[in-house]
Amino acid sequence: MGFIYIRGEYRYVLDIVQTALDEAYARGYLGQNILARDFDFDLVVHTGAGAYECGEESALMESLEGKRGYPRIKPPFPAVVASTAVRRSINNVETLSTVPAIILEGGEKYAGRGTPRNGGTRMLCVAGHVNKPGIYEVPLGMNMKKFIYETAGGIPNGKKLKAVIPGGSSCPLMKADEIDIPMDYDSVAKAGSMLGSGGMVVMDEDTCMVDMARRINAFLRARNPAGGAFPCREGTTWLRKMLERFHAGLGRPEDIDLVGDLAKNMLGRTFCPLGDAAALRRSASSGKWRDEFGGSLNGRCAYNKAADAVLLGAR
């Protein structure tokens, strides 16, 4: 038995996947005695209650079992033993979707599409200030700058690139002068960020980085923590308060360093990576764009509309 877990808000995705499963059953690719080979396998869609937290495998398993999406203390790991004493393998659908290509062309050839340590391809969903937003499958190791300016069409209206979120809302931001690197896990990690879920967001020169930090922290705080890890629960709350204060033009000079200190005290002290992700993002934002945080001390950021546009595009 297999389950495809989809976040509850993504109803349109649920309908698409269910249609595909119905077609697979109709053609005999799923169900009983698949292709007359005495092999049975059922695959069903399961919707979650809408928590980003359930991207963590043990929290996803809790939700799948009908409980609150709350990460388990590890070890033991889910692949070794679950609460029902049944071993389970949890993978991203993207990972499983590579299996046909590996079978058809062979593992060595598929791995050769990437780099020696990071083989194969990666799906990237690019949004924000680019001329050709969309979902692209690219070989691991492709240059990030080349991808943005050539594959994704570059920045609209001839504006300059300011920042990139390379892999989703949990990943530290990168400045424009940091993206001339291969897009593989090792290279992006060495540059201080992550490929994450492949959800890339591109921001042009008019984007207010204080407002971007505020909005994404609000997303992480308001809808997603499991609530069990004190540093994450309280840390994201106070980060939100300080960023809201900056955005309103009421920040204090000492708050700039306080944001970084609070983020450092969250790192490595939570059940799952959500707290670390929130901390890393805030630490990178307040450090790399310290001048914008300082500028917000005397009034609201002048580029809020640009932040509105990039976040709407990312949805």
DRENLUMSE-209115 format. One record per residue (C-alpha): residue in three letters; x, y, z. Coordinates in Angstrom, 2 decimals, decimal comma. Layout:
BEGIN
R   residuo        c1        c2        c3
R       ala         X         Y         Z
...
end
This chain:
BEGIN
R   residuo        c1        c2        c3
R       met      0,00      0,00      0,00
R       gly      1,26      3,46     -0,86
R       phe      0,08      6,94      0,08
R       ile      0,60     10,26     -1,66
R       tyr      0,35     12,93      1,03
R       ile     -0,86     16,34     -0,16
R       arg     -1,30     19,44      1,95
R       gly     -4,98     20,18      2,46
R       glu     -4,96     23,69      0,92
R       tyr     -3,77     22,40     -2,45
R       arg     -7,16     21,13     -3,56
R       tyr     -6,46     21,66     -7,25
R       val     -3,36     19,43     -6,96
R       leu     -5,41     16,75     -5,21
R       asp     -7,88     16,65     -8,12
R       ile     -5,08     16,35    -10,69
R       val     -3,32     13,54     -8,84
R       gln     -6,57     11,66     -8,24
R       thr     -7,37     11,82    -11,95
R       ala     -3,95     10,34    -12,74
R       leu     -4,49      7,53    -10,23
R       asp     -7,91      6,74    -11,70
R       glu     -6,30      6,44    -15,15
R       ala     -3,58      4,16    -13,75
R       tyr     -6,18      1,86    -12,18
R       ala     -8,23      1,82    -15,39
R       arg     -5,18      0,69    -17,38
R       gly     -4,17     -1,98    -14,89
R       tyr     -1,04     -0,27    -13,59
R       leu     -2,39     -0,23    -10,03
R       gly     -4,63     -2,57     -8,05
R       gln     -4,79     -6,36     -8,13
R       asn     -2,66     -8,61    -10,36
R       ile     -0,91     -5,68    -12,06
R       leu     -0,16     -6,45    -15,73
R       ala     -1,03    -10,10    -15,03
R       arg      2,14    -10,57    -12,99
R       asp      0,59    -11,61     -9,68
R       phe      1,60     -8,34     -8,03
R       asp     -0,82     -6,17     -6,04
R       phe     -0,30     -2,53     -5,12
R       asp     -2,80      0,16     -4,16
R       leu     -1,97      3,85     -4,14
R       val     -4,23      6,41     -2,49
R       val     -4,19     10,17     -1,95
R       his     -4,20     11,40      1,64
R       thr     -4,78     15,06      2,49
R       gly     -3,18     16,70      5,50
R       ala     -4,55     19,44      7,73
R       gly     -2,37     22,14      6,23
R       ala      0,88     22,24      8,20
R       tyr      4,23     23,03      6,61
R       glu      5,63     21,09      9,54
R       cys      4,46     17,87      7,90
R       gly      7,26     18,16      5,39
R       glu      9,29     16,51      8,17
R       glu      8,92     12,77      7,74
R       ser      7,95     11,77     11,27
R       ala      5,39     14,61     11,50
R       leu      3,98     13,48      8,16
R       met      3,68      9,95      9,53
R       glu      1,82     11,21     12,59
R       ser     -0,62     13,08     10,36
R       leu     -1,01     10,06      8,10
R       glu     -2,01      8,02     11,15
R       gly     -4,73     10,54     12,00
R       lys     -2,84     12,39     14,73
R       arg     -1,57     15,94     15,00
R       gly      1,41     16,62     12,75
R       tyr      4,06     16,59     15,46
R       pro      7,67     15,42     14,90
R       arg      8,87     12,37     16,74
R       ile     12,10     12,23     18,68
R       lys     14,68     10,31     16,64
R       pro     16,17      7,72     16,74
R       pro     14,48      5,41     16,00
R       phe     13,89      6,57     12,45
R       pro     10,69      5,81     10,50
R       ala     12,49      3,57      8,00
R       val     13,56      1,36     10,92
R       val     10,37      1,19     12,95
R       ala      7,08      3,08     13,10
R       ser      4,59      3,30     15,97
R       thr      2,70      0,35     14,49
R       ala      5,93     -1,69     14,24
R       val      5,72     -1,56     10,46
R       arg      8,69     -0,31      8,49
R       arg      7,93      2,53      6,13
R       ser      9,77      4,46      3,49
R       ile      8,92      8,13      3,07
R       asn     10,16      9,94     -0,02
R       asn      9,28     13,03     -1,98
R       val      7,16     12,22     -5,03
R       glu      9,88     13,92     -7,07
R       thr     12,38     11,31     -5,86
R       leu     10,09      8,43     -6,81
R       ser      9,35     10,01    -10,20
R       thr     12,99      9,52    -11,20
R       val     12,66      5,73    -10,98
R       pro     11,32      5,25    -14,56
R       ala     14,20      7,27    -16,04
R       ile     16,74      5,28    -14,00
R       ile     15,19      1,97    -15,11
R       leu     14,92      2,96    -18,78
R       glu     18,35      4,49    -19,28
R       gly     20,32      2,95    -16,42
R       gly     21,54      4,42    -13,17
R       glu     24,96      5,38    -14,49
R       lys     23,60      7,39    -17,41
R       tyr     20,99      9,11    -15,25
R       ala     23,56     10,00    -12,59
R       gly     25,82     11,35    -15,34
R       arg     23,35     14,15    -15,99
R       gly     24,51     15,76    -12,75
R       thr     27,82     16,14    -10,97
R       pro     30,00     13,31     -9,57
R       arg     28,69     13,80     -6,01
R       asn     25,20     15,00     -6,95
R       gly     23,88     12,88     -9,79
R       gly     20,75     13,20    -11,87
R       thr     18,29     16,03    -12,32
R       arg     16,23     18,33    -10,11
R       met     12,82     19,97    -10,50
R       leu     12,92     23,71     -9,87
R       cys      9,82     25,87     -9,52
R       val     10,95     29,43    -10,17
R       ala      8,71     32,39     -9,33
R       gly      8,98     36,07     -8,54
R       his     10,74     38,63    -10,71
R       val     11,60     36,53    -13,77
R       asn     10,28     36,72    -17,32
R       lys      9,52     33,01    -17,60
R       pro      8,33     31,60    -14,27
R       gly      7,48     27,92    -14,19
R       ile      8,67     24,43    -13,36
R       tyr     11,89     23,24    -14,97
R       glu     13,79     19,96    -14,81
R       val     17,50     20,73    -14,95
R       pro     20,68     18,70    -14,41
R       leu     22,19     19,07    -10,97
R       gly     25,23     21,31    -11,29
R       met     23,71     23,77    -13,76
R       asn     24,92     27,30    -13,05
R       met     22,34     29,22    -10,99
R       lys     23,02     32,56    -12,67
R       lys     22,71     30,97    -16,11
R       phe     19,45     29,31    -15,08
R       ile     17,91     32,59    -13,92
R       tyr     19,06     34,73    -16,83
R       glu     18,76     32,23    -19,68
R       thr     16,34     29,44    -18,79
R       ala     14,00     31,63    -16,72
R       gly     14,38     34,62    -19,04
R       gly     16,11     37,09    -16,71
R       ile     14,71     39,96    -14,69
R       pro     11,73     41,92    -16,14
R       asn     12,08     45,51    -17,30
R       gly     15,86     45,39    -17,31
R       lys     16,09     45,67    -13,53
R       lys     18,95     44,32    -11,46
R       leu     18,83     41,13     -9,45
R       lys     18,87     41,67     -5,71
R       ala     18,29     38,35     -3,98
R       val     17,39     34,70     -4,57
R       ile     15,72     32,12     -2,37
R       pro     17,22     29,02     -4,00
R       gly     15,06     26,25     -2,58
R       gly     11,95     27,40     -0,74
R       ser     10,86     29,47      2,23
R       ser     13,09     27,52      4,62
R       cys     16,33     28,39      2,79
R       pro     18,64     31,34      3,58
R       leu     18,61     34,07      0,94
R       met     21,52     34,65     -1,42
R       lys     22,71     37,98     -2,78
R       ala     23,09     38,66     -6,49
R       asp     26,88     38,33     -6,31
R       glu     26,61     34,88     -4,69
R       ile     24,69     32,99     -7,37
R       asp     27,40     32,31     -9,96
R       ile     27,69     28,74     -8,65
R       pro     26,61     25,22     -9,66
R       met     23,12     24,28     -8,51
R       asp     23,97     21,10     -6,65
R       tyr     23,52     20,29     -2,99
R       asp     27,19     20,63     -2,05
R       ser     27,83     23,91     -3,89
R       val     24,71     25,67     -2,61
R       ala     25,43     24,48      0,94
R       lys     28,97     25,79      0,66
R       ala     27,52     29,15     -0,37
R       gly     25,46     29,21      2,84
R       ser     22,03     28,10      1,62
R       met     20,18     24,98      0,44
R       leu     18,45     23,61     -2,65
R       gly     15,65     22,56     -0,32
R       ser     12,38     21,74     -2,03
R       gly     13,43     23,47     -5,26
R       gly     11,05     26,40     -4,78
R       met     13,16     29,25     -6,13
R       val     12,05     32,87     -5,65
R       val     13,83     35,68     -7,51
R       met     13,74     39,30     -6,29
R       asp     14,72     42,44     -8,18
R       glu     16,39     45,61     -6,94
R       asp     13,14     47,20     -5,73
R       thr     12,30     44,47     -3,21
R       cys     12,33     45,46      0,46
R       met     14,27     42,76      2,28
R       val     12,84     43,78      5,66
R       asp      9,35     43,21      4,34
R       met     10,32     39,90      2,73
R       ala     11,80     38,72      6,04
R       arg      8,67     39,85      7,89
R       arg      6,24     38,15      5,54
R       ile      8,02     34,81      5,37
R       asn      8,54     34,73      9,13
R       ala      4,81     35,40      9,52
R       phe      4,15     32,39      7,28
R       leu      6,45     30,16      9,31
R       arg      5,09     31,44     12,64
R       ala      1,38     31,68     12,06
R       arg      0,54     28,41     10,36
R       asn      3,30     25,91     10,68
R       pro      5,18     25,18     13,95
R       ala      4,13     22,00     15,74
R       gly      4,32     23,89     19,03
R       gly      6,38     21,37     20,97
R       ala      9,83     22,92     20,69
R       phe     10,06     25,95     22,98
R       pro     12,90     27,70     21,07
R       cys     10,93     27,47     17,82
R       arg      7,57     28,46     19,27
R       glu      8,88     31,43     21,23
R       gly     11,68     32,31     18,84
R       thr      9,46     32,68     15,78
R       thr      7,00     34,72     17,87
R       trp      9,63     37,23     18,94
R       leu     11,17     37,34     15,49
R       arg      7,75     38,24     14,13
R       lys      7,31     41,00     16,70
R       met     10,70     42,55     15,97
R       leu     10,28     42,35     12,20
R       glu      6,82     43,91     12,44
R       arg      8,39     46,71     14,47
R       phe     11,04     47,28     11,81
R       his      8,42     47,27      9,07
R       ala      6,40     49,91     10,91
R       gly      9,47     52,16     11,22
R       leu      9,63     51,66     14,98
R       gly     12,74     49,51     15,20
R       arg     15,61     50,26     17,58
R       pro     19,30     50,17     16,57
R       glu     19,95     47,34     19,00
R       asp     17,21     45,26     17,37
R       ile     19,39     44,59     14,33
R       asp     21,88     42,60     16,39
R       leu     19,10     41,21     18,58
R       val     17,49     39,54     15,54
R       gly     20,76     37,79     14,81
R       asp     21,30     36,79     18,44
R       leu     17,79     35,37     18,73
R       ala     18,29     33,37     15,53
R       lys     21,57     31,92     16,83
R       asn     19,87     30,79     20,04
R       met     17,26     28,90     18,02
R       leu     19,75     26,92     15,93
R       gly     20,11     23,26     16,88
R       arg     17,60     23,42     19,71
R       thr     14,38     22,19     18,12
R       phe     12,81     18,78     17,41
R       cys     12,85     19,32     13,65
R       pro     14,56     21,62     11,10
R       leu     11,73     24,19     11,01
R       gly     13,24     26,26     13,83
R       asp     16,67     26,10     12,23
R       ala     15,20     27,20      8,91
R       ala     13,50     30,22     10,45
R       ala     16,69     31,15     12,30
R       leu     18,99     30,76      9,30
R       arg     16,74     32,88      7,11
R       arg     16,55     35,72      9,61
R       ser     20,26     35,63     10,37
R       ala     21,09     35,82      6,65
R       ser     18,58     38,60      5,97
R       ser     19,63     40,89      8,82
R       gly     23,31     40,26      8,11
R       lys     23,41     40,60      4,32
R       trp     20,97     43,51      4,13
R       arg     21,89     45,23      7,39
R       asp     21,69     48,63      5,68
R       glu     17,99     48,09      4,89
R       phe     17,24     47,13      8,46
R       gly     19,06     50,27      9,57
R       gly     17,14     52,34      7,05
R       ser     13,83     51,07      8,43
R       leu     14,61     52,69     11,78
R       asn     13,52     56,05     10,37
R       gly     10,42     55,06      8,43
R       arg      8,67     52,26      6,55
R       cys     10,40     50,52      3,68
R       ala      9,85     52,24      0,35
R       tyr      9,48     48,98     -1,58
R       asn      6,52     47,22     -0,02
R       lys      4,70     46,95     -3,36
R       ala      7,63     45,05     -4,83
R       ala      7,50     42,59     -1,93
R       asp      3,76     42,17     -2,55
R       ala      4,39     41,34     -6,20
R       val      7,14     38,78     -5,62
R       leu      5,20     36,91     -2,93
R       leu      2,03     36,80     -5,01
R       gly      4,08     35,41     -7,88
R       ala      5,55     32,72     -5,62
R       arg      2,06     31,40     -4,90
end
